[in-house]
Amino acid sequence: MAKIRVYELSKELNISSRELIDILLTEFSIKVKNHMSVLEEEDAELIKEIFEENKDLATGNKENGSGKSIIDEYEEELDESVNAKKKKNKKNAKNENITNEESVQEKEVKDIEEIIIEIEDTITVKDFSDKLDKPINEVIKELMFMGVMAAINQELDFDTAEKLGEKFNAMVVRKEDTSGILEQEEDDDEVGNEKRPPVVTVMGHVDHGKTSILDAIRKAKVTATEAGGITQHIGAYTVNVNGEKVTFLDTPGHEAFTTMRSRGAQITDVVILVVAADDGIMPQTAEAINHCKAAEVPIIVAINKIDKEGANIDRVKQELTEYNLIPEDWGGDVICVPVSAHTKEGLDTLLEMVILTSEMEELKADPTRMAKGTVIEAKLDKGRGPVATLLVQNGTLNTGDSIIVGSTYGRIRAMFDDKGKKIKSAGPSIPVEVLGLSEVPDAGDRFNVVKDEKTARNMAEKRKDKLKEQNLSTNRVSLEDLYSQIREGKVKELSVIVRADVQGSAEAVKQSLEKLSTEDVKVRVIHGAVGAISETDVTLAAASNAVIIGFNVRPSNNAATLAEKEGVNIRTYRIIYDAIEDVKSAMIGMLEPEYKEVVLGTAEVRATYKISSVGTIAGAYVLNGKIVRNSDVRIIRDGIVVFESKLASLKRFKDDVKEVASGYECGIMVEKFNDIKEGDLIEAYTMEEIKPKHL
C-alpha cells in the first residue's frame, strides 16, 4: 500500500508542515507526531480533495454557501474511510505480515494513547523524562517553551508536570497516598451500630479523693501501690456495673487530659469531677472545669467526703453555679451525686448516673473492623522495651496485628489487660498494654491497624518527614497574625487565658475583654486565675489555640521555655487599658473587610483570531477608561453578561503590555473562554477592599 509523508503532502498542498500538522490534529483527528510521520494514501487523497474544494483551509475552518463547514461535509466520508481502513488492516494482520513501518506507526499511536504517569507532589526533570521515555534535552526544551528554566536535577511541582505531560500526550496523575487514606479512616464518622462501653475520666483537685473513689469502685487498693498515695501516672481500668462494662481513666489532675486533647485525641465520653465537700472548689478543680468545657464533654459532679466534719454540700453546689454548672435539683442540667469513698455511700447512684449519661450519648462501635484508638500512656521498660497502654476506640485489636502509632510502628507481640492478664484480643473501649513497638509513642497519639508491617513502617517514615516540615512551619496564634488567620478560616474566635496578681484584677480583665465581643468577632476567656503564668496555662493555650494575657504577673522560667517551644503567645501588662486596646486592635483586624467594584474600562471586539494551540484572541478597541493586565473581566453581548473571568494576556502588536488606554487597539485573550464574537464588549474591573476602622 502506497504511503506519503506529511512534509511531502504539505509541498503538494503548498502550505507549511506545521500548518498541515495542526489541521490534521484539530480538523481530521489524525494523530501525527512530526513532519516525517506517514499517512495512508486513502487519507492523503481525501485531504487533497478537501483542499481543492477550499483553498483557504489553512487559514481557518471556512464555511460554504450552506453555512456548513467543509470539514463537516467530509466528516462522514472520512469516518467511513477510517473504518474501512481498520477492517482491512485487521484482516491483513491475520493473513499476512505487516510491514515494519506500519507496526512501528501503530505502536507509536498506541503508546501515545496509553501513557499515564503517576507522581507525588514533586518530581525531578530527569525522573520525569525517564517516565516519559523521552530524551532529557526534549523535556528541558519544552520546559523552556513553557517559560520554566529547569536543570536536570531540579524538582517540578505537580501542576507544572501536568502541563508538561500534555505537551507529550501523557496524562499525569497524583500517586495514591496511603497515609492520607489512613488519616481519612481515622476521621471516619461511620463508627458502627453495636453499643460500646463508655470511657469515663475522673478529674479534680489533688487529695479530693479521685483515686479513692475509683479504688472503692474496683474494690482494690490502687492507692497502696502509688508513691505517697498520689497518682503518679495515668491508669485505665475496666469494671462491671450491673452487667455492663465501664472503662475508667484516672489522671494526675488535668494536665494529661489537656496534653491528649492538644494532640487531637478526644477519648473521654463522660467526666466525673470530684469535689471534696469539706474543701469546695479549688484552683485545680476550676481548671478541670475549664478543660471539660473546652472539650465539650458531659460532666457528672461527685461531691466526695460527705462523711467528714465540716462537709457542706450546698456550699459546693453554690460554688459550682459560679462556673455555670447548675445542679439538677437547682433547676440546671448538671448531675451532682453526694458520695463517700470511705463508707461507699452514693457510689451505686454515681455509677447509675454514668450508665444513664452514656446511654443518652448513644455510644456505638464496629468490632468487626480493623482497630483504631489512642495511646493513654507509654514508657520504656528495660526488660520489655517500649510498652504502651492503648485504648481501643473502634474495631478489635489482636495479637500479631501490625499497627502504626503516631510516627512509630510495630507488630503486637503480646497484649495484657488492666489486671496484667495476657489476652489475645480487645474490643472497643477496652484498655490494653502492648509490646512490640519500635519506639515509645507519645500520650495522645492515634493508632491504626494496617495490613502488614512494611506498610506501617513506610507510613511512619512519611509521618516523621511530615512532622519535621510542620515543626518548621507551624506557629501558634498571636495578636499580630490573627487577621490573616481569620481570613483563611483558621480562627473563628479569639480565645484568651487571663492571669492576674489578685482575684479582683483577674475578674476585671476577664469581664472587660468579654464585653468587647461583637456578632462578627467573639472573645472567649477559657480560663482566668490568680498567680504566675504556669506550664499548665501554656499547655491549655496550646491545646485551645489561645493567647495568654498576664496582668501584673510574669511567666515562670519553665512556662516561658514551654511557651517558646509550643509557639504560644504570652502578653504581659501593667495597665488594664493597654491590654483592652491590644485585644480591640486585634479584633478590628479580624473583621471581614468590605469590597467595592470599580470599573476600569471597556473595550469593543472588532475582530477575532483563532489559533489552534492557543485559543481565540480578540482584536479590540478601548472605548473608555483603560484595560489593565490581570484584571477581572466580564463579556457583555447584547447588554447581557455571558461570562466572567480574568484577562489571560494583553498585547499591543506583538508586545505584552501592562495596560492599554482609551482610543488604542489591543489584543485580548480571556481565561477559559474562546467563544468571543465581534461586537462583544469586554469590561475590565477590580474589587477594592475597604478595611473596617471600628468594631
C-alpha positions in Angstrom: 0.0 0.0 0.0 1.4 3.4 -1.0 2.4 5.8 1.7 3.1 9.6 1.8 4.9 11.6 4.5 3.5 14.8 6.0 6.2 17.1 4.6 5.6 15.6 1.1 1.9 16.3 1.3 2.5 19.8 2.6 4.6 20.6 -0.5 1.8 19.3 -2.8 -0.7 21.5 -0.9 1.6 24.5 -0.9 1.4 25.0 2.9 3.9 24.6 5.7 4.3 21.3 7.5 3.4 23.0 10.8 0.1 24.2 9.4 -0.7 20.8 7.9 0.0 19.0 11.2 -2.3 21.5 13.1 -5.1 20.8 10.6 -4.6 17.0 10.7 -4.8 17.1 14.5 -7.7 19.6 15.0 -9.8 19.1 11.9 -9.3 15.4 10.9 -8.4 13.9 14.3 -5.4 12.2 12.6 -2.6 11.8 15.2 0.8 12.7 13.7 4.0 13.4 15.6 6.1 15.4 13.2 6.7 16.2 9.5 8.2 12.7 9.0 5.0 10.9 10.1 3.5 8.6 7.4 -0.1 9.0 6.1 -2.2 6.4 4.3 -2.7 7.1 0.6 -6.5 7.0 1.1 -6.3 9.7 3.8 -3.9 11.8 1.7 -6.2 11.6 -1.4 -9.2 12.6 0.8 -7.3 15.6 2.3 -6.3 16.7 -1.2 -9.9 16.7 -2.4 -10.9 18.8 0.6 -8.1 21.3 -0.1 -9.2 21.5 -3.7 -12.7 22.4 -2.6 -11.4 25.0 -0.2 -8.1 26.6 -1.0 -8.1 28.7 2.2 -8.5 25.8 4.7 -5.1 26.5 6.2 -6.3 29.9 7.5 -9.3 28.5 9.4 -12.4 26.3 9.2 -14.2 28.1 6.4 -17.9 27.8 5.6 -19.6 27.1 2.3 -22.8 28.7 1.0 -25.0 26.4 3.0 -23.5 27.5 6.3 -21.8 24.1 7.0 -18.1 23.9 7.2 -16.1 21.9 4.5 -14.9 19.6 7.3 -18.4 18.9 8.4 -19.4 17.9 4.9 -16.5 15.5 4.6 -16.6 14.2 8.2 -18.9 11.2 7.3 -16.8 10.3 4.3 -13.6 10.5 6.5 -15.2 8.2 9.2 -16.2 5.7 6.5 -12.7 5.7 5.1 -11.1 5.2 8.6 -13.5 2.4 9.5 -12.8 0.7 6.2 -9.1 1.0 6.7 -9.4 -0.5 10.2 -11.3 -3.5 8.9 -8.8 -4.0 6.1 -5.8 -3.8 8.5 -7.4 -6.3 10.9 -7.9 -8.8 8.0 -4.4 -8.3 6.7 -2.9 -8.8 10.2 -4.4 -12.3 10.3 -3.3 -13.4 6.8 -0.1 -11.7 6.1 2.9 -10.0 7.7 2.5 -6.3 8.4 5.4 -4.1 7.2 7.8 -2.8 9.8 6.8 0.8 9.1 3.1 0.0 9.7 3.8 -1.8 13.0 6.1 1.0 14.3 3.5 3.6 13.4 0.7 1.7 15.2 2.9 1.1 18.2 3.6 4.9 18.4 -0.1 5.8 18.3 -0.8 3.1 21.0 2.0 4.4 23.2 0.7 8.0 22.8 -2.8 6.9 23.9 -1.8 4.9 26.9 1.0 6.9 28.7 -0.1 7.6 32.3 2.5 8.9 34.7 2.0 8.6 38.5 3.9 11.2 40.6 3.7 12.5 44.1 3.7 16.2 44.9 7.1 16.8 43.1 9.3 15.0 40.6 12.8 15.8 39.2 13.2 16.6 35.5 15.4 13.5 35.0 12.8 11.2 36.6 10.0 12.7 34.5 12.0 12.2 31.3 12.6 8.6 32.3 8.9 8.0 32.9 8.1 9.6 29.5 10.8 7.6 27.9 12.0 10.8 26.2 15.4 12.4 25.8 16.2 14.8 28.6 17.0 17.6 26.2 13.5 17.4 24.7 11.9 17.7 28.1 14.1 20.7 29.0 13.3 22.3 25.7 9.5 22.0 26.2 10.0 23.5 29.7 11.8 26.4 28.2 8.9 27.0 25.8 6.6 27.0 28.9 8.8 29.7 30.5 10.4 27.3 33.0 14.2 27.2 33.2 15.0 23.9 34.9 18.2 21.9 35.3 18.3 18.1 35.0 18.0 17.6 38.8 15.5 20.4 39.5 12.2 19.4 41.0 8.9 20.2 39.2 5.6 20.7 41.1 2.5 18.7 40.2 0.9 21.5 38.2 4.0 22.1 36.0 4.4 18.3 35.5 0.8 18.0 34.5 1.1 20.8 31.8 4.4 19.3 30.6 2.8 15.9 30.3 0.1 17.4 28.0 2.9 18.5 25.6 4.0 14.9 25.2 0.4 13.5 25.1 0.8 11.9 28.6 -1.6 12.1 31.5 0.0 13.0 34.8 -1.9 11.8 37.9 -1.2 12.1 41.6 0.1 9.0 43.2 -2.2 7.4 45.7 -1.2 8.4 49.3 -1.9 5.5 51.6 -1.1 7.7 54.7 -3.8 10.1 53.5 -6.3 7.3 53.3 -5.3 6.2 56.8 -5.9 9.7 58.1 -9.3 9.7 56.4 -10.2 6.4 58.1 -9.2 7.9 61.4 -11.8 10.7 60.9 -14.4 8.3 59.6 -17.8 9.1 61.1 -19.3 5.7 60.5 -18.3 4.2 63.8 -20.7 1.2 63.7 -24.0 0.1 65.1 -23.1 -2.0 68.2 -23.2 -0.5 71.6 -19.8 0.0 73.3 -18.8 0.7 76.9 -18.4 4.3 78.0 -14.9 5.8 78.7 -15.0 7.8 81.9 -12.3 10.2 83.1 -12.0 11.0 86.8 -10.7 14.6 87.4 -10.4 17.0 90.2 -8.1 18.8 92.7 -5.3 16.9 94.4 -6.3 14.9 97.5 -10.0 15.3 96.9 -10.4 11.5 96.5 -10.3 10.8 92.8 -8.4 7.5 93.1 -10.1 6.6 96.3 -13.5 6.6 94.6 -12.1 4.5 91.7 -10.5 2.2 94.3 -13.8 1.8 96.0 -15.5 1.0 92.7 -12.9 -1.5 91.7 -12.8 -3.0 95.2 -9.0 -2.9 95.0 -6.5 -0.7 96.8 -4.9 1.1 93.9 -3.6 3.9 96.2 -1.4 1.4 98.1 0.8 1.0 95.1 1.2 4.7 94.5 4.0 6.8 96.0 2.6 8.8 98.9 -0.9 7.9 98.0 -0.9 10.2 95.0 -1.5 9.0 91.4 1.8 9.4 89.5 0.7 8.1 86.1 -2.4 7.6 84.0 -4.2 4.4 84.8 -7.0 2.7 82.8 -9.3 0.2 84.4 -12.4 -1.7 83.2 -15.1 -2.5 85.8 -18.5 -4.3 85.6 -21.6 -2.2 86.6 -24.8 -4.1 86.7 -23.6 -6.4 83.9 -22.3 -3.6 81.8 -18.6 -2.7 81.3 -17.3 0.8 82.1 -13.7 1.9 81.4 -12.3 4.4 83.9 -9.3 6.7 83.3 -7.6 8.0 86.4 -5.5 11.0 85.6 -3.0 13.0 87.7 -5.1 16.2 87.8 -5.9 17.6 84.4 -2.5 18.0 82.7 -2.6 14.7 80.8 -6.2 15.3 79.8 -5.1 18.6 78.1 -2.0 17.0 76.6 -4.1 14.4 74.9 -6.6 17.0 73.6 -3.7 19.1 72.3 -2.8 16.2 70.0 -6.3 15.9 68.8 -7.3 12.9 70.9 -10.9 13.0 72.1 -11.1 9.8 74.1 -13.4 10.6 77.0 -17.2 10.1 76.8 -18.0 11.3 80.4 -16.1 13.2 83.1 -16.6 12.6 86.8 -15.5 15.8 88.5 -14.6 15.0 92.1 -15.0 17.9 94.6 -14.4 17.5 98.4 -17.4 18.5 100.4 -15.2 19.9 103.2 -12.9 21.8 100.8 -15.0 23.1 98.0 -13.8 24.1 94.5 -10.0 24.7 94.4 -7.8 26.1 91.7 -7.2 22.7 90.0 -10.9 22.0 90.2 -11.6 25.2 88.3 -9.0 24.4 85.7 -10.5 20.9 85.3 -13.9 22.5 84.7 -12.5 24.8 82.0 -10.8 21.8 80.3 -14.0 19.8 80.3 -16.0 22.8 78.8 -13.3 23.3 76.1 -13.6 19.6 75.2 -17.4 19.8 75.4 -17.6 16.6 77.5 -20.6 15.8 79.8 -19.8 16.4 83.4 -21.0 14.5 86.5 -20.0 16.1 89.8 -19.2 13.7 92.6 -19.3 15.6 95.9 -16.9 13.4 98.0 -16.1 13.1 101.7 -19.7 13.8 102.9 -18.9 11.8 106.0 -16.2 14.2 107.2 -16.7 17.0 109.7 -17.2 20.4 108.0 -18.8 18.9 104.9 -21.2 21.3 103.2 -22.9 20.0 100.1 -24.9 23.2 99.4 -21.7 25.3 99.6 -20.2 23.2 96.8 -23.3 23.5 94.7 -23.3 27.2 95.2 -19.6 27.4 94.1 -20.4 25.3 91.0 -23.0 27.9 89.9 -20.2 30.4 89.7 -18.7 28.3 86.8 -22.1 28.0 85.0 -22.6 24.4 86.4 -26.2 24.4 87.7 -27.1 21.3 89.7 -30.3 19.4 88.6 -32.1 19.9 91.9 -31.5 23.7 91.5 -33.1 23.7 88.1 -30.0 23.1 86.0 -28.7 20.1 83.9 -25.6 19.1 85.9 -25.9 15.8 87.8 -24.5 16.1 91.3 -24.1 13.0 93.4 -23.0 13.1 97.1 -20.6 10.2 97.8 -18.2 8.8 100.3 -15.3 6.7 99.1 -14.6 5.7 102.7 -18.2 4.4 103.5 -19.0 3.7 99.8 -22.2 5.7 100.3 -23.7 7.0 97.0 -21.3 5.0 94.7 -24.1 2.9 93.2 -26.0 6.1 92.4 -22.9 7.6 90.8 -22.4 4.5 88.6 -26.1 4.5 87.6 -25.7 8.2 86.5 -22.6 7.2 84.4 -24.6 4.5 82.7 -27.6 6.8 82.1 -25.4 9.6 80.7 -23.6 7.2 78.4 -26.9 5.8 77.1 -28.0 9.3 76.2 -24.8 9.8 74.3 -25.6 6.6 72.2 -22.1 5.3 72.1 -21.6 3.0 69.1 -18.7 1.0 67.6 -17.9 -1.7 65.0 -16.0 -4.6 66.5 -15.6 -6.3 63.1 -13.3 -3.7 61.5 -9.6 -3.2 62.0 -8.8 -1.5 65.3 -8.0 2.2 65.9 -7.7 4.2 69.1 -5.4 6.3 71.3 -2.3 5.9 73.4 -3.1 6.6 77.1 0.4 6.3 78.4 3.8 4.8 77.2 7.1 4.0 78.8 10.5 2.3 78.0 10.9 -0.8 80.1 14.4 -2.2 80.5 13.4 -5.7 80.1 10.5 -5.5 77.6 11.3 -2.4 75.5 8.7 0.1 74.5 5.4 -0.5 76.4 2.3 1.4 75.5 -1.2 1.5 77.1 -3.7 1.7 74.3 -7.4 2.4 74.4 -9.2 0.7 71.6 -11.9 3.1 70.3 -13.2 1.1 67.4 -12.7 -2.3 65.9 -10.9 -5.3 67.6 -7.2 -5.3 68.3 -5.5 -8.8 68.0 -2.1 -10.2 68.9 0.1 -10.2 65.8 -1.6 -7.1 64.2 0.7 -4.6 62.5 0.0 -1.1 63.8 1.1 2.5 63.2 1.1 4.7 66.2 1.7 8.4 65.5 5.1 8.4 63.9 6.2 5.0 65.1 5.1 1.5 64.2 5.3 -2.2 65.2 3.8 -5.6 65.4 2.0 -6.6 68.6 4.0 -9.4 70.2 1.9 -9.6 73.5 -1.1 -7.9 74.9 -2.2 -7.6 78.6 -5.4 -6.3 80.2 -5.7 -3.8 83.1 -5.2 -6.7 85.7 -1.9 -7.9 84.0 -3.6 -10.9 82.4 -2.3 -11.9 78.9 -5.1 -11.7 76.3 -5.3 -12.3 72.6 -7.9 -9.6 71.5 -9.5 -6.4 72.8 -12.7 -4.8 71.6 -14.0 -1.2 71.6 -13.4 0.9 74.8 -11.1 -1.7 76.3 -7.6 -0.5 77.5 -4.7 -2.9 76.9 -0.9 -2.8 77.4 1.0 -3.9 74.3 4.6 -4.9 73.5 6.3 -4.8 70.1 6.5 -1.1 69.1 9.7 0.2 67.5 9.8 3.4 69.7 8.0 4.9 72.7 4.9 6.8 71.3 3.6 10.0 72.9 0.4 10.1 75.1 -2.5 11.1 72.9 -1.0 9.6 69.7 -3.6 7.8 67.5 -3.0 4.2 66.4 -4.4 2.3 63.4 -4.1 -1.4 62.4 -2.7 -1.8 58.9 -2.3 -4.8 56.6 1.4 -5.5 57.2 4.5 -4.3 59.0 6.1 -3.0 55.8 3.1 -0.7 55.1 3.2 0.5 58.8 7.0 1.3 58.5 6.5 3.3 55.3 3.6 5.3 56.7 5.6 6.0 59.9 8.5 7.3 57.9 6.2 9.6 55.9 4.7 10.9 59.1 8.1 11.7 60.5 9.0 13.7 57.5 5.7 15.5 57.5 6.1 16.2 61.3 9.5 17.8 60.6 8.0 20.1 58.0 5.2 21.1 60.3 7.5 21.9 63.1 9.4 24.2 60.8 6.3 26.0 59.5 3.7 25.9 62.3 3.2 28.9 64.5 0.6 29.4 67.2 -1.8 32.2 67.2 -0.6 35.7 68.1 -2.4 39.1 68.2 -0.4 40.2 65.1 -1.4 37.3 62.8 -5.0 36.9 63.9 -6.3 38.9 60.9 -4.5 36.7 58.3 -5.7 33.5 60.1 -9.3 34.7 60.3 -9.2 35.4 56.5 -8.0 31.8 55.9 -10.7 30.4 58.2 -8.3 29.1 60.8 -9.6 31.2 63.7 -13.3 31.6 64.4 -12.9 33.4 67.7 -10.2 34.9 70.0 -9.6 32.5 72.9 -7.8 34.1 75.9 -6.4 32.9 79.2 -6.2 35.6 81.9 -3.7 35.6 84.8 -3.6 38.4 87.3 -2.0 39.2 90.7 -5.3 39.3 92.6 -8.7 37.8 92.0 -10.4 41.3 91.6 -8.0 42.2 88.8 -8.5 38.8 87.1 -12.3 39.3 87.1 -12.0 42.9 85.9 -9.8 41.9 83.0 -11.9 38.9 82.1 -15.2 41.0 82.1 -13.6 43.8 80.1 -12.4 41.5 77.4 -15.7 39.6 77.1 -17.6 42.9 76.8 -15.6 43.5 73.6 -17.3 40.6 71.8 -19.5 41.5 68.8 -21.6 39.5 66.4 -18.7 39.2 64.0 -15.8 38.6 66.4 -16.1 36.7 69.7 -13.7 37.0 72.7 -13.8 33.8 74.8 -11.9 33.7 78.2 -11.4 30.0 78.6 -9.6 30.3 81.9 -8.9 33.0 84.5 -6.9 32.6 87.7 -4.6 34.3 90.2 -0.8 33.8 90.3 2.1 33.5 87.9 1.7 32.1 84.4 2.4 28.4 84.8 3.2 25.5 82.5 -0.4 24.4 82.8 -1.6 27.6 81.3 0.7 27.2 78.3 -0.4 23.6 77.8 -4.1 24.7 77.8 -3.3 27.6 75.4 -1.5 25.2 73.1 -4.5 22.8 73.1 -7.1 25.6 72.6 -5.0 27.9 70.3 -5.4 30.7 72.8 -3.4 33.8 73.8 -2.2 34.3 77.4 -2.7 37.7 78.9 -0.9 38.4 82.2 -1.8 41.4 84.4 0.9 42.3 86.9 2.3 38.8 86.7 5.1 37.1 84.8 5.6 33.6 83.4 7.8 31.2 85.3 11.0 30.1 83.7 9.6 26.7 82.8 6.4 28.3 81.4 8.4 30.7 79.3 10.5 27.9 77.9 7.5 25.8 77.1 5.7 28.7 75.5 8.6 29.3 73.2 8.7 25.6 72.3 4.9 25.4 71.7 4.7 28.8 70.0 2.2 30.1 72.5 1.8 33.9 72.6 2.2 35.4 76.1 1.4 39.1 76.6 2.0 40.9 80.0 0.6 44.3 81.0 0.6 46.6 84.0 -2.2 48.8 82.8 -5.6 47.2 82.0 -6.4 49.7 79.2 -3.3 48.6 77.3 -4.5 45.0 77.4 -8.0 46.0 76.2 -6.7 48.2 73.4 -4.4 45.5 72.1 -7.2 42.9 72.0 -9.5 45.5 70.5 -7.0 46.2 67.7 -6.6 42.5 67.0 -10.4 42.1 66.8 -10.7 45.0 64.3 -8.1 43.2 62.2 -10.2 40.1 62.4 -13.3 41.8 60.9 -14.1 40.8 57.3 -13.3 43.8 55.0 -15.9 45.1 52.6 -15.4 45.2 48.9 -16.4 47.7 46.2 -16.4 47.1 42.5 -14.5 49.7 40.4 -14.9 49.6 36.6 -11.5 50.3 34.9 -12.6 50.4 31.2 -14.5 48.9 28.3 -13.2 47.6 25.0 -15.2 46.6 21.9 -14.3 43.4 20.0 -13.6 44.4 16.3 -12.2 41.0 15.1 -11.4 37.5 16.3 -8.4 35.3 15.6 -8.4 31.5 16.3 -5.1 29.8 16.9 -5.4 26.1 17.4 -2.7 25.7 20.1 -3.6 28.9 22.0 -7.3 29.7 21.6 -9.4 32.7 20.5 -7.8 36.1 20.6 -9.9 39.2 20.4 -8.8 42.3 18.4 -10.4 45.1 20.5 -10.6 48.9 20.6 -10.7 50.5 24.0 -13.8 52.7 24.1 -13.2 54.3 27.6 -11.0 54.1 30.6 -8.2 51.5 30.3 -7.8 47.8 30.1 -5.3 46.5 32.7 -3.4 43.2 32.6 -4.5 40.5 35.1 -7.7 42.4 35.9 -11.1 40.8 36.2 -13.3 41.0 33.1 -16.8 40.3 32.0 -18.0 39.6 28.5 -21.2 41.6 27.6 -23.2 40.5 24.5 -26.3 42.5 23.6 -26.4 44.0 27.0 -26.2 40.7 28.8 -23.2 39.3 30.8 -22.4 36.0 29.2 -19.1 35.2 31.1 -16.9 36.4 33.9 -13.2 35.6 34.2 -9.7 37.1 34.2 -7.5 38.5 31.4 -5.1 35.8 30.3 -3.0 38.2 28.1 -2.9 41.8 26.9 -0.9 42.8 23.8 -0.1 45.9 21.7 1.0 44.5 18.3 3.4 41.7 19.4 4.4 43.1 22.8 2.9 42.3 26.2 1.8 45.4 27.9 0.6 46.3 31.4 -2.3 48.5 30.3 -4.0 49.9 27.2 -5.6 53.4 27.4 -8.8 54.7 25.7 -8.5 55.2 21.9 -6.0 52.4 21.3 -6.3 49.0 19.8 -5.1 45.8 21.5 -5.2 42.0 21.5 -7.0 40.4 24.4 -7.3 36.8 25.5 -9.7 35.8 28.2 -9.0 32.8 30.6 -11.2 29.7 29.9 -13.3 31.5 27.2 -12.9 31.1 23.5 -16.5 32.0 22.3 -15.7 35.7 21.8 -17.6 37.3 18.9 -17.3 40.5 17.0 -19.4 43.3 18.7 -18.9 41.9 22.2 -17.9 44.3 25.0 -15.1 43.4 27.3 -15.5 45.3 30.6 -12.4 45.3 32.9 -13.0 45.8 36.7 -11.4 45.3 40.1 -12.6 44.9 43.6 -11.3 47.5 46.1 -11.0 46.5 49.7 -12.4 48.8 52.4 -10.9 48.0 55.8 -13.1 48.5 58.9 -11.9 51.2 61.2 -14.1 50.3 64.3 -15.9 47.4 65.8 
